[in-house]
Amino acid sequence: MLQVSRKINTDLHLPMTPKELEAYYSVYLSSGIGSQRLMTLYDYFGNAEIALKATALQLRNAPGFGKIIAADFIQSREKAVETAKKHLGNLPENIKMITYYDKEYPEHLKSIYQPPALLFVWGNPDLLQRERNLAVIGSRKMTDYGKRVTHDLCKEFAKHSVVVTSGFASGVDTCAHESIFEAGGETIAVLGSGINILYPASNKTFAKKLIESGRGAIISELPIGAPPEAKNFPWRNRIVSGLSKASIIIESEEKGGSMITASLALDQGRDIFALPGDISRPMSRGPNQLIFESRARLFRSASDILEVLEWVEKPGAKVKSQKRQAAKRPELNTAEKKIVGILDNSGGALHIDEIVERAEMEVQDVLVRLLELEFKDVVRQMAGKHFSTIF
């Protein structure tokens, strides 16, 4: 008879072998399973491979499993194994699957209601562990007001090493991702589709740039190839808020998707900040309602948010930090030091025209110096001829 171990080695976070990962994903793909039943089976049997081969009687003894669920699982698991082999076998090197039981799985996600059993991560997985993480979300029907505030917020967040998380949808979400990226910061995009299905398609070029930079991660809990169905988006929002210390609602109608995220964030014990707006504008009604009901804090600028979260550096901290950084840098000549000083003091990325103006140098001379600094790994160039220091 099959020996069942109820105790799993989660404390050691031992990485699963490729065969175990395949079995884990196979269980996930089986009929009627999903995240919660996958983790129930894994906890009960102590191993995904054992769970995948369990008999109907053994499955019915697992918590929450009855005759119908067990039968559906057994009937579908053979096909699920084939699909899992195909999906994982064709997975690009820069996409990895992280399970709930892996060391890389973000701890703050484990505390939310129904945490994802797995995450496909495309890009930099280290971003998922950052403490300074804020969700910036809002309507697809973004106004100029919402765009301006989102851009200004993200520019300030980049200066304070805050990772911005959002849903990669059009409107406020994409504006937040692009704004933090352009400011030299880092961002996480949570999809409502499979990791290989970018939606909207208009974000494909930006997604590639984001991943290649090392300053972004695109994640999804959905199976490979899952389409961007409407039902996926509200549910994916629990991950957006769950990864973040607080959620910032820029614009939303009274029953918009961002209001769902706000409710999820409150359930998760996260802070909510809302942008006040014109009471006659539909896109301001959601945030105004949250403020009126005392479910969200009103904010006037990024400083309001950073101060509440106690993420504002003490006076002199930045100067000391730059002195430590300067000690690690290679030897620079006078012109290079001038340009690096300008970029350091900006707190974010600067356009080439702004660097030229502040340095009071010829544009060709500045470009040559910047190229030399790139070779020395002191400066990096970003989209739109923007530059920032690396450390």
DALIN-V61104 format. One record per residue. N is the residue number from 1. PSI is psi in whole degrees, -180 to 180 (NA if undefined). OMEGA is omega as a letter, one per 20 degrees, with the letter a starting at -180 (* if undefined). Layout:
# DALIN-V61104
n = (N N)
psi = (PSI PSI)
omega = (OMEGA OMEGA)
This chain:
# DALIN-V61104
n = (1 2 3 4 5 6 7 8 9 10 11 12 13 14 15 16 17 18 19 20 21 22 23 24 25 26 27 28 29 30 31 32 33 34 35 36 37 38 39 40 41 42 43 44 45 46 47 48 49 50 51 52 53 54 55 56 57 58 59 60 61 62 63 64 65 66 67 68 69 70 71 72 73 74 75 76 77 78 79 80 81 82 83 84 85 86 87 88 89 90 91 92 93 94 95 96 97 98 99 100 101 102 103 104 105 106 107 108 109 110 111 112 113 114 115 116 117 118 119 120 121 122 123 124 125 126 127 128 129 130 131 132 133 134 135 136 137 138 139 140 141 142 143 144 145 146 147 148 149 150 151 152 153 154 155 156 157 158 159 160 161 162 163 164 165 166 167 168 169 170 171 172 173 174 175 176 177 178 179 180 181 182 183 184 185 186 187 188 189 190 191 192 193 194 195 196 197 198 199 200 201 202 203 204 205 206 207 208 209 210 211 212 213 214 215 216 217 218 219 220 221 222 223 224 225 226 227 228 229 230 231 232 233 234 235 236 237 238 239 240 241 242 243 244 245 246 247 248 249 250 251 252 253 254 255 256 257 258 259 260 261 262 263 264 265 266 267 268 269 270 271 272 273 274 275 276 277 278 279 280 281 282 283 284 285 286 287 288 289 290 291 292 293 294 295 296 297 298 299 300 301 302 303 304 305 306 307 308 309 310 311 312 313 314 315 316 317 318 319 320 321 322 323 324 325 326 327 328 329 330 331 332 333 334 335 336 337 338 339 340 341 342 343 344 345 346 347 348 349 350 351 352 353 354 355 356 357 358 359 360 361 362 363 364 365 366 367 368 369 370 371 372 373 374 375 376 377 378 379 380 381 382 383 384 385 386 387 388 389 390 391)
psi = (144 129 126 128 123 -11 126 157 57 -25 -35 -19 45 131 142 146 162 -36 -39 -41 -40 -42 -42 -47 -34 -44 -43 -39 -13 154 131 12 -83 -175 -51 -43 -29 -46 -32 -47 -41 -43 -38 -47 -18 2 133 -34 -39 -43 -37 -25 6 149 169 -41 -43 -38 -39 -19 -14 145 129 4 130 -172 -44 -46 -43 -42 -43 -41 -48 -39 -31 -12 -30 -45 -36 -38 -43 -44 -42 -43 -42 -47 -51 -29 -28 11 126 157 -30 11 128 156 123 129 165 -24 3 153 -33 -12 129 125 -38 -17 -25 -22 -6 166 126 67 150 139 -22 159 130 128 121 114 -142 104 -19 -26 -26 -16 -5 135 -39 85 124 137 126 112 164 -171 151 -24 60 137 171 -36 -48 -39 -45 -45 -43 -45 -46 -41 -51 -33 -42 -39 -37 -36 -26 21 39 127 134 126 139 -174 6 11 168 166 -134 -42 -55 -38 -41 -46 -48 -39 -45 -36 -46 -27 4 10 -167 153 153 130 126 119 154 28 178 156 -23 4 96 127 129 156 -23 -14 3 -45 -43 -39 -43 -44 -40 -47 -43 -27 -23 4 21 157 135 127 158 143 -7 154 156 134 -1 129 161 70 149 -36 -22 -31 -46 -37 -35 -22 -24 -26 -41 -50 -34 -30 -18 152 -34 158 136 116 114 -60 145 146 170 -28 29 169 -31 -28 -33 -44 -40 -43 -41 -43 -41 -41 -30 -1 22 155 151 133 139 142 117 149 178 125 -15 -9 128 -37 -11 -8 -36 -57 -41 -38 -42 -40 -45 -38 5 28 -14 152 137 139 149 -21 175 -32 -38 -45 -48 -36 -42 -41 -3 44 11 125 147 152 131 -14 -40 -40 -44 -42 -44 -34 -40 -42 -42 -32 -25 -14 153 169 132 148 179 -45 -41 -42 -37 -45 -43 -39 -40 -45 -39 -46 -19 -27 4 -166 147 145 150 -39 -38 -36 -45 -44 -45 -33 -19 48 164 145 -40 -38 -42 -43 -41 -45 -41 -40 -42 -39 -32 -42 -29 3 37 -31 147 146 137 -175 149 29 41 145 150 159 150 -39 NA)
omega = (a r a r a a r a a a a r r a r r r a r r r r r r r r a a a a r a a a a r r a r r a r a a r a a r r r a a a r r a r r a r r a r a r a a a r a r r a a a a r r r r r a r r a a a r a a r a a r r r r r r a a r a a a a a r a a a r a r r a r r r a r a a a a a a a a r a a r r r a r a r a a r r r r r a a r r a r a r r r r r a r r r r r r a r r r a a a a r r r a a r r r r r a a a r r r a r a r a a r a a j a a a a a r r r r a a a a a a a r r a r r a r r r a a a a a a a a r a r a r r r a a r a r r r a a a a r r a a a a r r r r r r r a r r a r r r r r a r r a r a a a r a r a r r r r r r a a a r r r r r a a r a r a a r r a a r r a r r r a a r r a a r r a a a a a r a a r a a r r a a r r r a r a r a a a r r a a a r r a a a a r r a r r r a r r r r r r r r r r r a r r r a r r r a r r a r *)
